[in-house]
Amino acid sequence: MKVLIVEDDKVLNHTLAYNLISAGYQVTSTYNFKEADSTLELSQVDLIVLDVNLPDGNGFDLCRKWRDQIDTPIIFLTANDLESDILKGFELGAEDYITKPFLISVMLKKIAVIIKRNGGSVEKHIYNDGNLIIDFSERKASLGGNAIELSSNEYKLLDIFIKNSQTVLTRRLLLEKLWDCNENFVDENALTMMISRIRSKIDTRDKKHLKTIYGMGYQWMGVPDEK
């Protein structure tokens, strides 16, 4: 499933794209009216996340133009929270109107529901080693059959480790890839705390998933069940 993001805030655009890719979507990021319009002319997408306040135009105008050409589901993502703006978004045919700030997990769920309702589906991104199961698409996890709660950043960090399994990842690399849901970059102390919390949730006496390589970084030791 392909998602087009139209958002001029580069950090927010990057954050949303990262989470969508982690959940199994193909993502194209654009940052203004002109770029988004030309991109849509060249490729078909299954859903559009559209900001209202763009540097070279208005998301409402872009939606109105597209509605004469396509019936692709559109979600407005904007800081405009006036009732008149929300009503205008729905009058233009939007599937949803989400105001900033927002929860990434809720956004992903809404996108999945809208795509499914419109006849699409996303490829599942699931880690399963027979004991630890992490469904990145649905944001669900369990250990030994018991549900465990993970934060958005913990899902992000686990996704990085699992996609680079058996590779030593330095703290500097992890810090470059991580940012929190409020668009703040994660610092050294926050990273240490996050890794500690993850270990407390997914490790058992007999199974340690994350190994510290002293002086270098961390290495994911889990092996997915091939059965």
N, C-alpha and C positions, 0 to 999 in steps of 0.2 A: 504494500500500500504506500502511495506517495503523498506526502504532505508538503504544501508550499507555505512557508512562513513569510509574512510581510510585516517587518518590525524594524524601526530605525535604531532602537536601542541595541547596540551590538552585544552587550553582555547578556541581556535578556534573550535576544535572538539565539545566541550561542547556547545558553542554558537550556532553552526549550528544545533546540535541535538535538543537543546531546542526549536529553532524556527520551526524546522520540526515537532516535537511532537505537538507544539502548533497549527500547521496548519493541524493536523490530521493524520500524518504519524506514522508508527511504525519504530523505528530507532535502528540500531545496530552500536555502535562505536568501531572501532579498531584503533590501533596506530602504527602498523608496518606491513611489508610485510608478515611475517610468520603468525601473528595473523589473518590478513585479509584473507589469502589464506585458512587457516584451517576453519575459520568461514564460508566462502562461500561453502566449501565442505559439511557443516552440515545443511545449510539452504538456501532456495530460496529467492531471493530479486527481487524487481521490478526496482531498479535503484542503481547505485554505484557512489559515489562521491569519487574520487581518487586523492590523492596528488602524485606528481612525486618524490620528494626528501624524501625518507623514511629512517629511521636510519639503517635498515638492508637490503636495496635493493632499487630498482628503480621502480616507478610506471609504467613506459613504459613496463618494463619486465613483471610486474604482469599483465598488460592489455593484452600483447601478449600471455601469458600463458592462461589467461581466455578465450580469443577469440577462442581458439581451443576447448573450452568446452561448452561455453554458449554464448548467444546473448543478454544478459542483457545490457540495455543502460548504458553507462559510461560517466560521466562528469569529466574531469580533472580540479582540483582546485589547482593552484600552483603559486609560485612566478616567475617561469621560463617564461619570456615574449619574448624570442628570437623567431624570425620568424621560424627558423628551428625547434624549439621545438613545436611550435603551429602546424606547418604542420605535424610533426611526430605524434602528438596526433590524428589528424584527419585521417592520413594514417592508424593508428592502429584501426580505427573504432569508435572513440569517437563521441558522440552526440554533445558535446560542449567542449570548452576549456576556462576556466575562470581564469583570473590572479588576484592575490592578490595585493592590497586590493580590496574588492568588496562590493556591496550593498546587504545586506541580502534579501531585498524585491525583487530585480531583480533575485537573485539566486532562491528564492522560486517560482517565476513566471516561470523561465526556467524549473525547475524540474517538475512543474505541467503540462506545455505544452508538455514536452518530455514523461512523463508518459501517458498523454492522447493520444498523437500521437501513442504510442505503445500499445494502447488498454486498459489502466488502468484508474482508477479514485481514488481520495482520498475522504474519508468521510469529509463532510463539518463540520467546527467548527464555528458556528454562535451564537452570543448572540442577542436576540430580545425581548425587553420588550414592544413592541408596539409603541415606540417612538424612542428609541436609538437602532440602529442596527449596530453590529460590526461583519464583516465577517473576521475571522482570517485567513482563507484559502486563500482568495483573497486579503487580506489587504485593505479592503474597509470599510468605516463607514459612517453613516448618522444619523442626529438628526432631527426628524420631517420632514423627506423626503429631507433634505438638506445635501449634502455631507460635511463631515468634514475631515480635514487632520490630520493624526496621524503619529508620528515618529515611527521608529522601536522599540525604547525603551518604548514608550507610549503603543504600542500594547503589548509588553512583560508585562508591569506593569498591564495593564488592564486584561490580561489573568490570571495573578497570583491572582488578586482580585476576578475575576468572578469564577475561579475554587475553590476558598475558600470562596464563598459567605456566608455572615452572621457570618464569623469567624473574630475575631480581629487579625490583622497581625501587629506585631511589626516592627518598623523601622529597627531594626537589622536583622530580618528575610528577609525583603525586600531587604536590601543592600546585603545580602548573595546571593540572587537569581538574582540580576540585574548586568549587565555589558553592556557597550556600544558597538557599532558596530566596534570600533577600538580596542576592547578587553581590555579596561580599566575599572576597577571596578568603579561603581558609588559611589560618596561620599555623605555625609549628605546634603550638599547644593544642589547638583544636584538632589537628591531625592525630596527635598522640592520644587524646581522649577518645576520638572516634574509633581508632584501631583497638583500643582497650575495650570499648563498649561492644564492638563487633565480636571480639574474641569471647567475651563473657556470654554472648548470645548463641554462638554457633559451635564453640569448641566443647568437647567432652574430655573426660579423663583419658580415654583411649584414642581420641582422634583430635589432632591439632591441624587446622586448615591453613593457618597463616604462620610462616616461620620468619623470625627476625634474623637477618644476615648482618651481624654486627660490623659496623663501619661501612656498610653498603646500602642496606634498605630492607625490603620485605619480599617474600616469595610465597605465592599461593601453592599449597601442596595437595589440595584436593584433586581427586580424579573422578570425573563423571562416570556414572554407570552406563556401560555401552549396551546393556540388555534392553 
